[in-house]
């Protein structure tokens, strides 16, 4: 009988260890799941930092609605393309006048200076098939076009004031 009590005590200890072990592995699994979600979010964010694919989701939206000019890779490329002064003017002083568009692998956004759109406006075009950004800026009716590859964009050419 004395022997039987020890077996039960040992069995109880083993049961306790088994329960503790299971609960800890369950915690690590949920912890792993949280880590995996974090990794997925970080890779999606870093992917956004690497390319402009996020622009495809902006069809029908406005630049200020999605904070377009705060997207680092977009802002860096546009500023490099148009120059700091032009970039700041588009970003800080002018507004998007129509929803952005994504059609046939081409993204575009247009905007202007409030209450003076005719003389002061812009277009930004990104061609996904070529990974090339284009822009056109009309400042006081003086239009200038920009291209990352030296070619012209049909959309920018169509925008260009006469």
C-alpha positions as CSV (number, residue, x, y, z in Angstrom):
1,X,0.0,0.0,0.0
2,X,2.8,2.3,0.8
3,X,4.2,1.6,-2.7
4,X,0.9,2.5,-4.3
5,X,0.9,6.0,-2.8
6,X,4.3,6.7,-4.3
7,X,3.2,5.7,-7.7
8,X,0.2,8.0,-7.4
9,X,2.4,10.9,-6.2
10,X,4.8,10.3,-9.1
11,X,2.0,10.0,-11.5
12,X,0.5,13.2,-10.2
13,X,3.9,15.0,-10.6
14,X,4.2,13.6,-14.2
15,X,0.6,14.8,-14.9
16,X,1.5,18.2,-13.5
17,X,4.7,18.4,-15.6
18,X,2.7,17.3,-18.7
19,X,0.1,20.0,-18.1
20,X,2.7,22.7,-17.6
21,X,4.7,21.5,-20.7
22,X,1.6,21.6,-22.9
23,X,0.5,25.0,-21.7
24,X,4.0,26.4,-22.4
25,X,4.1,24.9,-25.9
26,X,0.7,26.3,-26.6
27,X,2.0,29.7,-25.6
28,X,4.9,29.4,-27.8
29,X,2.7,28.4,-30.7
30,X,0.6,31.5,-30.3
31,X,3.7,33.5,-29.8
32,X,5.1,32.0,-33.0
33,X,1.8,33.0,-34.7
34,X,2.2,36.5,-33.4
35,X,5.8,36.6,-34.6
36,X,4.7,35.2,-38.0
37,X,2.1,37.9,-38.3
38,X,4.6,40.6,-37.4
39,X,7.1,39.2,-39.9
40,X,4.4,39.2,-42.6
41,X,3.5,42.8,-41.8
42,X,7.1,43.8,-41.8
43,X,7.8,42.1,-45.1
44,X,4.7,43.8,-46.6
45,X,5.9,47.1,-45.3
46,X,9.5,46.5,-46.5
47,X,8.1,45.4,-49.9
48,X,6.3,48.7,-50.0
49,X,9.6,50.3,-49.3
50,X,11.2,48.4,-52.2
51,X,8.7,48.9,-55.1
52,X,5.7,50.9,-56.2
53,X,3.2,48.0,-56.4
54,X,1.0,49.7,-53.7
55,X,0.0,52.3,-56.3
56,X,-2.2,49.7,-58.0
57,X,-4.5,49.9,-55.0
58,X,-5.0,53.6,-55.4
59,X,-7.3,53.6,-58.4
60,X,-10.2,56.0,-57.7
61,X,-8.6,57.4,-54.6
62,X,-7.1,60.9,-53.9
63,X,-3.4,61.5,-53.0
64,X,-4.2,63.1,-49.7
65,X,-6.6,60.3,-48.8
66,X,-3.8,57.7,-49.0
67,X,-0.9,60.0,-48.0
68,X,0.8,59.4,-51.4
69,X,3.6,61.9,-50.9
70,X,4.5,60.3,-47.6
71,X,5.3,56.9,-49.2
72,X,9.1,57.0,-49.0
73,X,10.0,55.2,-52.2
74,X,7.4,57.2,-54.2
75,X,8.5,60.6,-52.7
76,X,12.2,59.9,-53.2
77,X,11.8,58.9,-56.8
78,X,9.5,61.9,-57.6
79,X,11.8,64.4,-55.8
80,X,14.8,63.0,-57.6
81,X,12.9,63.2,-60.9
82,X,11.5,66.7,-60.6
83,X,13.8,68.4,-58.2
84,X,13.3,69.4,-54.6
85,X,11.5,72.7,-55.3
86,X,9.0,71.2,-57.7
87,X,8.4,68.2,-55.4
88,X,7.7,70.5,-52.4
89,X,5.3,72.6,-54.5
90,X,3.4,69.5,-55.6
91,X,3.4,67.9,-52.1
92,X,2.8,71.0,-49.9
93,X,1.1,73.7,-52.0
94,X,-0.9,71.9,-54.7
95,X,-3.8,69.4,-54.4
96,X,-5.0,66.4,-56.3
97,X,-7.9,67.5,-58.5
98,X,-9.1,64.2,-59.6
99,X,-9.0,60.6,-58.4
100,X,-5.8,58.7,-59.2
101,X,-6.0,56.1,-61.9
102,X,-4.5,52.7,-62.5
103,X,-5.2,51.3,-66.0
104,X,-3.2,49.1,-68.4
105,X,-0.3,48.8,-66.0
106,X,0.0,52.6,-65.7
107,X,-0.6,54.7,-62.7
108,X,-1.4,58.4,-62.9
109,X,-2.2,61.3,-60.6
110,X,-3.0,64.9,-61.5
111,X,-3.3,68.0,-59.4
112,X,-3.1,71.7,-59.4
113,X,-2.7,74.9,-57.4
114,X,-6.0,75.7,-55.7
115,X,-7.9,78.5,-57.5
116,X,-5.3,78.6,-60.3
117,X,-5.4,75.3,-62.0
118,X,-5.1,76.5,-65.5
119,X,-1.6,77.9,-65.1
120,X,-0.3,75.7,-62.3
121,X,-0.8,72.0,-62.5
122,X,0.9,68.6,-62.6
123,X,0.7,65.0,-63.8
124,X,2.6,62.1,-62.4
125,X,2.8,58.8,-64.3
126,X,4.3,55.5,-63.4
127,X,4.6,52.8,-66.0
128,X,4.9,49.4,-64.2
129,X,5.9,47.5,-67.3
130,X,9.0,49.7,-67.6
131,X,9.5,50.6,-64.0
132,X,9.7,54.3,-65.1
133,X,8.3,57.4,-63.5
134,X,7.3,60.5,-65.6
135,X,6.0,63.9,-64.6
136,X,4.8,67.1,-66.1
137,X,4.6,70.4,-64.2
138,X,3.1,73.6,-65.5
139,X,4.1,76.5,-63.2
140,X,2.8,79.9,-64.3
141,X,2.0,78.4,-67.7
142,X,5.6,77.2,-68.2
143,X,5.4,73.5,-68.7
144,X,8.3,71.1,-68.1
145,X,8.3,67.4,-68.5
146,X,10.5,64.8,-66.7
147,X,11.4,61.2,-67.4
148,X,13.5,58.7,-65.6
149,X,14.6,57.0,-68.8
150,X,14.7,60.0,-71.3
151,X,11.6,58.8,-73.2
152,X,8.2,60.4,-73.2
153,X,5.0,59.1,-71.7
154,X,1.9,59.3,-73.9
155,X,-0.1,60.4,-70.9
156,X,2.3,63.2,-70.1
157,X,2.3,64.2,-73.8
158,X,-1.5,64.3,-73.8
159,X,-1.5,66.4,-70.6
160,X,1.1,68.8,-71.9
161,X,-0.3,72.3,-72.4
162,X,-0.3,73.6,-76.0
